[in-house]
Amino acid sequence: MESAKQEQRTLPALRAHIDNLLTKGWAITSRSPLTLQSGRKIYWVMHGMLIGEASL
């Protein structure tokens, strides 16, 4: 008997957007909070939102 796996993730649209950024060369530089960086641009993911962009 095969059990059906349920999707545990929340916010699939945010996950898809982050996956897209990663395929475009962005890198995860920290996990708490989740921080993505590409060159001098930085995004933070907090409270289910991609909330910031800053330059180093």
N, C-alpha and C positions, 0 to 999 in steps of 0.2 A: 504494500500500500504506500503510495507516494503522497507526502503531505505538501500542500500548497504553501509556497513561501509568500509572505506578505511583505510589501515594501515598508521598511522601517523608517526611511528617510522622510524628513519634512522639507518643504520648500524645494520641490524638484526644479522649478524654473531657475532659482538661484544656483542650484547645483549645475544645471546645464550651462548657465552663463559662465560660471567659474571654469567648467571643463573647456568651454570655448576659449577663454582667456589663456588657459594652459596650453592649448594647441597652437595659440598664436605667439608662444614664447614667454609668457609670464611664468614666474616661479613662486612657489610657496616658500616664504622665508621664515615664517613662524606659525605655530599652530594655536597659540593662546595669547592674544586673539589671532584668528586666522589672518595672515598678512600675505598679500600677493605683491610682487614687485616686477617691474619691467623697466630696465634702465633707471631713470630718476623718478618714475611714477610709482606710487604706492597706493594700494587699496586695502582697507581693513573690512573684515566681515564681523559685525557685531549685532546681536539681537535680530539675526535673520536678514540683515541689510548690508549691502555693499555701500559703506557710508563715507569713505573718504578718498581723496586724491591729494597727494602732496608731493613736493619736490624735495629731494635731499639737499 
